Amino acid sequence: MSITQIVPVNLLTFATSGRGIKNFQERERTVSPLKRRASLSFPVPSAVESVSATANGTMSISASWSTAQVEECVDHYYACIRDADTLTSDCLHTADSQAIFNGLSPCVDYEVEVRSVSPSGQLGSAIFDTATTKDVPTGAPQDLKILAVMSHSATVTFAAPATFPQCVHEYDTRIINLSDLNKRQPQLRPAGSLRTQEVFEGLAACTDYGIGLSAVTVSGFESPEVGCNFTTAEDTPSAPQGLNYTDVGAGSVSLRWFAPETNTLCAVTYRVTWSCDLDSGSEEFAFLDRPFEVKVTLTGLAAATAYTFSVSAKTASGDGGAESEPCHVTTLP
């Protein structure tokens, strides 16, 4: 017996019967009819031609797909969406050529996979596309702390926001010179692997600074800012500049100079040194407000005497810097 023109995907049942011969005798016996079920090999259903995934918003992605021009053995479709990071997935069966996936997380890369399904449940080849849900404002960065402070650098640490940390695209870090509010230095730092430590270099010694930190999404949403303050450590100031006299009396001299060019704010005390043929000495003047222009008057000097003056700056801990160029002046008779 032969069977032809069997259509794939159909399940067919055939009934057969037979006769047997026992001991080569002419006697015939009937074999009970035996129902046999024929198993056919089901071909793989035609795959869809393409898939397009699009983010509808922060928590939804829609997918649509183009079916094969000639579909074979396709009963319906099996569509899945998968979180590219956690690999968690959600799937559905549909007879349509589109699906909407809701309840997703914002700022997450998702992979959409679509397979055709045959009537027997066999899956066709998978076709993929990806989409990223839209971003939302994040919470503020957490636990901003100062780890170490040097004369010209500071190390800070922080943690990612507790709310929607996956939406952080970069951190906007503002370094503010609190001693001069005109020196506001925003520094954009890419989020990268959400590192928890930053080193800020090129700072001025003995200077009050403030740090402002916020998280920024790819669309430009900026989180609330967190901040902290610190003061850089001391460093030896350079020599004061432009020492000269402004007034001369019989026993006094008024001097003027300008703050050191380097480590200016570390200069809180100035030591004025003088000398003449008969005497020498020094006197210290404290200026906690650290002025740029400094004026002092020295008294008790000898009349009609040639003096040489110089000045040096000292830090709060007493570390003294280099002396200025000398200034020569003769008191009045």
C-alpha positions in Angstrom: 0.0 0.0 0.0 1.3 3.5 -0.8 0.0 6.8 0.4 0.7 10.0 -1.6 -0.2 13.6 -1.5 -0.1 13.9 2.3 -0.3 17.6 3.3 2.3 18.6 6.0 1.0 19.7 9.4 -2.0 17.3 9.2 -2.3 14.5 11.7 -3.5 11.3 9.9 -4.7 7.9 11.3 -4.7 4.7 9.3 -6.5 1.4 10.0 -4.9 -1.8 8.7 -5.7 -5.6 8.8 -3.9 -8.7 7.7 -4.1 -12.5 7.3 -1.5 -15.0 8.5 -0.6 -18.6 7.5 0.1 -21.1 10.2 2.4 -24.2 9.7 2.3 -23.7 6.0 -1.1 -25.2 5.9 -3.9 -24.0 3.7 -5.9 -23.1 6.7 -6.5 -19.3 7.1 -6.9 -17.3 10.2 -7.9 -13.7 10.6 -5.7 -11.3 12.4 -7.5 -8.9 14.6 -7.7 -5.4 12.9 -4.9 -3.2 14.2 -5.2 0.5 14.3 -2.0 2.2 13.7 -1.3 5.9 13.9 1.2 7.3 11.4 3.7 9.9 12.6 4.6 12.6 10.2 7.7 14.8 10.4 6.5 18.4 10.9 8.6 21.1 9.0 9.8 24.2 10.9 7.3 27.0 10.5 8.3 30.0 8.4 10.2 32.7 10.3 9.0 36.3 10.4 11.0 38.5 8.1 11.8 41.4 10.5 10.9 42.8 13.9 10.7 46.5 14.9 10.7 47.5 18.6 9.9 51.1 19.7 9.7 52.6 23.2 6.3 54.2 23.8 7.5 55.9 27.0 9.3 55.1 30.2 7.5 51.8 30.9 6.2 50.5 27.6 7.6 49.1 24.4 5.6 48.1 21.3 6.8 45.6 18.8 5.6 44.8 15.3 6.8 42.3 12.8 6.6 41.5 9.1 5.5 38.0 8.2 7.1 35.8 5.5 5.8 36.4 2.0 4.8 32.8 1.8 4.0 31.3 5.2 4.2 27.6 5.8 2.9 25.8 8.9 2.4 29.1 10.9 -0.5 29.0 13.4 0.4 32.0 15.5 3.4 33.9 17.0 5.4 33.8 20.2 6.8 37.2 21.3 9.2 37.7 24.2 10.8 40.8 25.8 14.0 40.4 27.7 15.9 42.8 30.1 19.4 42.9 28.5 21.0 43.3 32.0 19.1 40.9 34.2 18.0 38.6 31.4 14.5 38.4 32.9 11.8 38.0 30.3 8.1 38.1 29.7 6.4 36.2 26.8 3.0 36.0 25.1 1.3 34.1 22.3 -0.6 36.1 19.8 -2.2 35.7 16.4 -1.5 39.3 15.6 1.6 40.7 14.1 2.2 43.2 16.9 2.4 43.3 20.7 2.7 45.9 23.5 4.8 45.2 26.6 3.8 47.3 29.6 5.1 47.5 33.2 8.7 47.9 32.2 11.4 49.9 33.9 12.7 53.2 32.5 16.2 53.6 31.0 16.6 49.9 30.4 17.7 48.2 27.2 15.3 45.5 26.1 15.5 42.8 23.5 12.3 41.7 21.7 12.3 38.2 20.1 9.6 36.9 17.9 9.1 33.3 16.7 6.4 31.8 14.5 4.6 28.7 16.0 3.3 25.7 14.0 -0.1 24.0 14.8 1.9 21.3 16.6 3.7 23.9 18.8 7.1 23.8 17.0 8.9 27.1 17.1 10.5 28.8 14.1 13.7 30.8 14.0 14.0 33.8 16.3 14.1 37.3 14.9 15.3 40.1 17.2 15.2 43.9 17.7 16.2 46.1 20.6 14.7 49.3 22.2 15.4 51.3 25.3 12.7 52.7 27.5 12.8 56.5 27.9 14.4 58.2 30.9 13.0 59.9 34.0 14.7 62.2 36.6 16.7 60.2 39.1 17.1 60.7 42.8 20.1 62.7 44.2 23.5 60.9 44.5 24.0 59.4 47.9 26.6 59.5 50.6 28.8 62.3 49.3 31.9 62.4 51.6 35.4 63.8 51.7 37.9 61.0 51.9 41.2 63.0 51.8 42.3 66.6 51.5 45.7 67.8 50.4 47.1 71.2 49.6 46.1 71.1 46.0 43.7 68.1 45.7 40.7 66.5 47.3 39.3 63.0 47.1 35.5 62.5 47.4 33.3 59.5 47.3 29.6 59.0 46.5 27.1 56.4 45.6 24.5 56.2 42.8 21.0 57.5 43.4 18.6 55.2 45.2 15.9 56.0 42.7 16.3 55.1 39.0 20.1 54.7 39.2 20.0 53.1 35.7 19.0 56.4 34.2 22.2 58.2 35.2 24.1 59.3 32.1 26.7 61.5 33.7 27.4 63.3 37.0 27.6 67.1 37.0 30.2 68.0 39.6 30.6 71.7 40.5 33.7 72.8 42.3 33.1 76.2 43.9 35.9 78.4 45.4 34.0 79.8 48.4 36.8 82.4 48.8 35.9 83.7 45.3 32.4 82.9 44.1 33.4 84.0 40.6 35.5 80.9 40.3 32.8 78.3 39.8 34.2 75.4 37.9 31.5 72.9 36.6 33.0 69.6 35.6 30.9 67.0 33.8 32.1 63.5 34.5 30.7 60.5 32.5 28.8 58.0 34.5 30.8 55.1 33.2 30.5 52.2 35.7 29.0 54.4 38.4 32.4 54.8 40.1 32.2 55.9 43.7 35.4 58.0 44.0 36.7 61.2 42.3 40.0 63.1 42.7 39.9 66.9 42.1 43.3 68.4 41.4 44.7 71.8 40.7 43.1 73.4 43.7 44.5 76.3 45.6 46.0 75.7 49.1 44.4 77.1 52.2 41.1 77.7 50.3 37.5 77.0 51.2 35.8 74.9 48.5 32.3 73.6 48.1 31.3 70.6 46.0 27.9 70.3 44.3 27.0 66.9 42.8 23.9 66.0 40.7 23.0 63.1 38.4 22.1 63.9 34.8 20.1 61.7 32.4 20.6 61.4 28.7 17.7 63.7 28.1 19.1 66.3 30.4 17.0 65.7 33.5 19.0 66.8 36.5 18.6 65.4 40.0 18.5 67.5 43.2 22.0 68.6 44.1 23.9 67.3 47.1 27.0 69.1 48.5 29.7 69.3 51.1 32.5 71.8 52.0 36.2 71.5 52.8 39.4 73.5 53.1 42.6 72.5 51.4 45.7 72.1 53.4 48.6 74.5 53.9 51.4 75.0 51.5 54.4 77.4 51.8 53.6 80.8 50.3 56.0 82.5 47.9 57.6 85.8 48.7 55.4 88.9 49.0 55.4 91.2 46.0 56.2 94.8 45.4 57.6 95.9 48.8 57.9 99.7 49.0 57.5 102.5 51.4 54.6 104.9 51.4 55.6 107.4 54.2 58.7 108.2 56.1 59.1 110.0 59.5 61.8 110.8 61.9 61.3 107.5 63.7 58.8 105.6 61.6 58.4 104.1 58.1 55.1 103.1 56.5 55.4 100.1 54.1 53.1 98.5 51.5 53.3 95.2 49.7 51.1 92.7 47.9 50.2 89.1 48.9 52.4 86.2 47.5 51.5 85.0 44.1 51.7 81.4 45.0 49.6 79.9 47.9 48.2 83.4 48.5 45.6 82.4 51.1 48.1 80.6 53.2 49.7 83.9 54.2 48.1 84.9 57.4 51.1 86.5 59.1 53.8 88.7 57.7 57.2 89.1 59.3 58.9 92.4 58.6 62.7 92.4 59.1 64.9 95.5 59.2 68.5 96.3 59.6 70.8 99.3 59.8 74.4 99.9 60.7 73.6 100.0 64.5 70.6 97.7 64.9 68.4 95.0 63.4 65.0 93.5 64.3 61.7 92.2 63.1 58.0 92.4 63.8 55.1 90.2 62.9 51.7 91.4 61.7 48.7 89.1 61.6 46.0 89.5 58.9 43.4 86.8 59.3 41.3 88.3 56.5 44.2 87.7 54.2 44.1 91.0 52.2 45.7 91.2 48.8 47.3 94.7 49.6 49.0 95.0 53.0 50.0 98.2 54.7 51.9 98.5 58.0 53.8 101.3 59.9 56.9 100.6 61.9 57.7 102.9 64.8 60.6 103.4 67.3 63.2 103.6 64.6 66.2 105.8 64.8 66.1 109.2 63.0 68.2 110.0 60.1 69.2 106.3 59.6 69.4 104.2 56.5 67.3 101.0 56.9 66.9 98.0 54.7 63.5 96.3 55.0 62.2 92.9 53.7 59.1 90.9 54.4 58.1 87.2 54.3 54.8 85.4 54.7 54.0 82.7 57.2 51.2 80.1 57.4 48.9 79.6 60.3 51.2 76.7 61.5 54.2 79.0 61.4 55.8 77.8 58.1 57.6 80.7 56.6 58.2 81.4 53.0 60.9 83.3 51.1 61.7 86.9 51.8 60.8 89.7 49.4 63.1 91.9 47.5 64.6 94.5 49.9 63.4 98.0 50.2 65.9 100.8 51.2 64.7 103.9 53.0 66.3 106.6 55.3 64.3 108.0 58.2 64.0 111.8 58.5 66.3 113.7 60.9 
